[in-house]
Amino acid sequence: MQFVLLVFESPEAFAARNSAETDPYLGAWRAYYKSLVEAGIYVGGDPLEVPETGTTVRVKEGKRRVQDGPFADTKEQLADS
């Protein structure tokens, strides 16, 4: 049996993260990763693409609907002012 662990971090939090070797976040992640590898259960860890490249797939009433990107399905135009 295989499981997936999905770790989400907003782009803002990722950009603000300290990349120094003494960063406790990185230290904790490296320790966890090392324990997975040493236990022989680590399979892979490729990052996902940014949300703008995604495709949304939904099934409603037995019909599949595919939409490019994580965008609202609307005829109206949405904008920031």
C-alpha positions as CSV (number, residue, x, y, z in Angstrom):
1,M,0.0,0.0,0.0
2,Q,1.3,3.5,-0.8
3,F,0.3,6.8,0.6
4,V,0.8,10.4,-0.5
5,L,1.7,13.3,1.6
6,L,0.8,16.6,0.0
7,V,2.4,19.7,1.7
8,F,0.9,23.0,0.7
9,E,2.7,26.3,1.1
10,S,1.4,29.5,-0.3
11,P,3.7,31.2,-2.8
12,E,4.1,34.1,-0.4
13,A,5.2,31.8,2.5
14,F,7.6,30.0,0.2
15,A,9.2,33.2,-0.9
16,A,9.5,34.5,2.7
17,R,11.0,31.3,4.0
18,N,14.6,31.5,5.3
19,S,16.9,29.2,3.3
20,A,19.7,29.3,5.9
21,E,21.0,26.0,7.2
22,T,19.8,27.0,10.7
23,D,16.2,27.4,9.7
24,P,14.1,25.1,12.0
25,Y,11.6,24.4,9.2
26,L,14.2,23.0,6.9
27,G,15.9,21.1,9.7
28,A,12.6,19.4,10.7
29,W,11.9,18.6,7.0
30,R,15.3,17.1,6.4
31,A,15.1,15.0,9.5
32,Y,11.7,13.7,8.4
33,Y,12.9,13.0,4.9
34,K,16.0,11.2,6.2
35,S,13.8,8.9,8.4
36,L,11.6,8.0,5.4
37,V,14.6,7.2,3.3
38,E,16.3,5.2,6.0
39,A,13.1,3.2,6.6
40,G,13.1,2.3,2.8
41,I,9.6,3.8,2.3
42,Y,10.4,7.0,0.4
43,V,9.2,6.7,-3.2
44,G,9.5,10.2,-4.7
45,G,9.1,13.9,-4.0
46,D,8.6,15.8,-7.2
47,P,6.9,19.2,-6.8
48,L,3.7,20.0,-8.4
49,E,3.4,22.7,-11.1
50,V,2.0,26.1,-10.2
51,P,-1.8,26.3,-10.1
52,E,-2.0,28.3,-13.3
53,T,-0.9,25.3,-15.3
54,G,-3.5,23.0,-13.8
55,T,-6.6,21.3,-15.2
56,T,-9.7,20.8,-13.2
57,V,-11.6,17.5,-13.8
58,R,-15.1,17.1,-12.4
59,V,-17.7,14.4,-12.7
60,K,-21.3,15.4,-12.3
61,E,-24.3,13.2,-12.9
62,G,-21.9,10.7,-14.6
63,K,-20.5,13.2,-17.1
64,R,-16.9,14.2,-17.0
65,R,-16.0,17.9,-17.4
66,V,-12.5,19.1,-18.1
67,Q,-11.5,22.7,-17.7
68,D,-8.1,24.2,-18.2
69,G,-6.7,26.0,-15.1
70,P,-8.1,26.5,-11.6
71,F,-10.5,29.2,-12.8
72,A,-14.1,29.9,-12.1
73,D,-16.4,28.7,-14.8
74,T,-18.3,31.8,-15.5
75,K,-19.3,33.9,-18.5
76,E,-18.8,37.0,-16.5
77,Q,-15.4,38.6,-16.4
78,L,-13.8,38.8,-13.0
79,A,-11.2,41.5,-12.2
80,D,-9.5,43.3,-9.4
81,S,-10.1,47.0,-9.2
